[in-house]
Amino acid sequence: MTHDSAGPEAASRFLQIVGSPWPRLAFLLFLLAGAATLLATQGAPEVDTLRDRVAATGPWAPLLFTVGYALGTVLLVPGVLLTAAAGALFGVVGGSVVVLVGATVGAVASFLLGRLLGRPAVERLVGGRLQRLDRFLARRGLVAVIGLRLVPLVPFALLNYGSGVTAVRLRDYALGSAIGMIPGIVAYTAVGGSLTDPTSPQFLLAVAGLAALTLTGAAAARRARRRDTRAAPAAEGAGQ
């Protein structure tokens, strides 16, 4: 093994480990055990109490949350609960900013890691969806990334790693991700920030926005599958 290949191979092994279900399950159990211990010893804190504790830490709380969110993105940890928690702790505006920065940093780090690993390693993670992603991103670049973030045809983490081995430029990917994630981030932080009042207009509007994004994504995915189904016979006929 050459020195040049040692880095990508080590990163590939690391990605396989953190991408497998057992380490993520262990991490989840660790978090649940910690939460259960806190609840047993201190009781369930109210949202206002949590906000007061966050405010008491000064500027470090948003920074630590941002770093943790970025790391969780690289490790394939689902960010829905973290995004809602950001809304509860920092409010809709502050939570949206914190999550947007953390998610963008994490997406870019995953993109660069995917580019470092190379196509064979990422294909093992992404599977057959990589060719479809290639075709889509090759058309428009920045606009395509924004569309995939607004209407998620590909899961968030798989898009991060898969895009790293496509032709899309890092600048287009970072900017497109940041722009495309804004509606979903605002909606989830609004849900988290209004959980104590589920009948409030903010909560109802946030849920309606999430439902609209979900339905739009489902409809777009269905259309994409139909196009692929129709294109497959034509491609086979052209190859004969």
N, C-alpha and C positions, 0 to 999 in steps of 0.2 A: 504494500500500500504506500503510495506516495504521500508526501506532506500536503500536497495540494488537494488530494481527495479526502484527507482525514477530516477536515472541517465539515464538508457536506455530508459525509457518512455519519459523523457523530450527531449532526443536527437531524438527519433522517431518523436515527435511532431514538433521539429525544422526542421528535414529533410522533413517532409511532407509540412511544410509551404514554405520553400525555393524551394522545388521541384515542387510546384504548379505553374501554369502559371501566376497568378496575381502578386505575388511579383517580379517575373522575369520581367514581363511587366513593372511594376512600376519602377524597377531598370533601365531598358532600356530607359524608357521615361525620367527618371532623367538624365541619361547620355546625351541623345539627347538634352534635354533642356539646360544642361550646355554647350554642344558643340555649340548649336545655339546662346546662349548668348555671348560666346567668339567670334564667327564669326561676330555677329552683332556689337560688341564693338571694336574688334581689327582686324577684317578681317581674311582671311584664311592665316595662316603662311606657308611659303614655307618649304620644307623638310630640306633645309640647315639651315633655321632659327631654326627649331625644334631641329636639331642636336646641334646647338650652345647653345641653352638653356639647353639641357640635359648635355652637356659638362660642362656648368657653374655650375651645381649642384654638380659636383665632384662624389665621390663614392656613394652618396645617391640615385642617380637616378636608377642605376641597382638594388640596394637593394630593393627600394620601388617597382619597377616594378616586381621583383621576388616575393615579398610578396603579391602584388596584384594579380599576376597570380595564385599563390597557393590558395589564398582565393577564386578567381573566379572558380577554378577547384572544390573546395569543394561545392560551391553554384550552380554547374551545369551550369555555364556561358560558352557558346561556346568560345573556345580559338583561333579560326582561325584568327579573326581580331586582337586580341592581339599579336598573333605570327607574323603576317605581320607587325604590328606596331613596334615590337621589331626589325625587320630587317631594317625598315626605320630609327629608332632612334639610334640603336647601331651597325648597319652593320650586315653582314651575320654571321661572327664568334662571335662577342660579343652578338648579338641577339640570336643566337642559344644556347649559354652558359646560358644566362639569362633565356630563355624559358625552357631549359632542366631542370635546377635546380628548377624553379617554378613549372613546370608540374610534376616533380617527387615528390616534397614535397607535392603538392596538391593531387597527386594520392595516396601516402602513407597515408596522413591524411584521405582521403575518405575511403581507405581500413580499417584503424583502426576504423573509425566511423561505417562502415558497420559491423565490427566484434563486436563492442560494442552494436549496435542495435539488433543484432541477426537475425536469418533467417526469422522469420515471418514478421518483419518490412521491411527487404530488399526485400522480395518477393513481397510485395505490390508495391515497386518502380520498380523492374526489371520485374516482371511478369513471364510468362512461360519460359523465356529464361534462368532462373537460372539453371534448370536441365541440359540443354545443356552445359552451362558453367561448371557445376560440372563435367560432363563426360569428357570434353575436358581437363580441368586442372588436373584431376586425372591421366591422362596418363603420362605426362612428367614434369609437374611443371614449372621449369625455361624456358625450351625450348617452352612450350606451351604459356607462357606469352609473350615471344619474338615474337612468331608467331602471336598472337592476336594483338600485337602492330604494327608489320610490315604490316600485312594484317588484317585490322580491321573487324572482323566478328561480333563484339559486339561494340556498341557505347562507346566512351571513358568513359563517366561518369558512365554508367551502369556497365562497366567492373570494375571500381574502387570500387564501393559499393558492387557489386555482388561477387567479388573475396574475400572480407572480410569474407564471410560466407562459403567459400569453404575450402578444405584441403590444399590449396597452402600456403607455408610458406611466412612470411613477407619479409625475405631476398630475396627469389626467385622472389617475386612480384616486389620489389623495383628495383632490378638489371635488371630483364627482362623488366620492363617498361622503364627504362632509356636507355637500349640498343635498344629496339624496336622502341622507339619514334624518334631516331636520324634522320633517313632519311626524315620523314615527317616534322620535325621541320626545318631542313636545307632547304628543298624545300620551305616552307612557308616564312621563313625569307628571302630567296633569292628573292622571289616574292616581298615582302615588301621593300626590299632594292633596287630594280630596277624598282619600279613603275614609276619613272620619265623618264625612258628610256625603254619602252616596246618592243623595237626592239633589245635590247642588247642581246648578247649570254647568259648572266646570267639569264635574265628574261625568255628567250625561253627554256633554259635547265630546269629551275625550274618548268615551266608550264608542260613541257614534263614529268618531274619526278612525279609531282602530278597526271597527267593523268595516268601514268603507275601504280602508287600505287592504284588509284581509280579503274582502270580496273581489277587489280589483286585481290583487295578486293571483287569486285562484282563477279568475276569468282569463287573465293573461297567460297563466301557465297552461290552461286548457287549450287556448288558441295556439300556443307554441307547440304543444304535443300534436295537435292536428296538422300543423304545417309540416312537422317532421315526419308524420305518418304519410302525408301526401307526397313529400319529397323523396322518401325512401324508394318507392317503386320506380320513380323517374330516374333516380341515380343508378339503380341497378340496371335499368334498360340502357342507359347511356354507356355503362361499362361493358356491356356485352358486345 
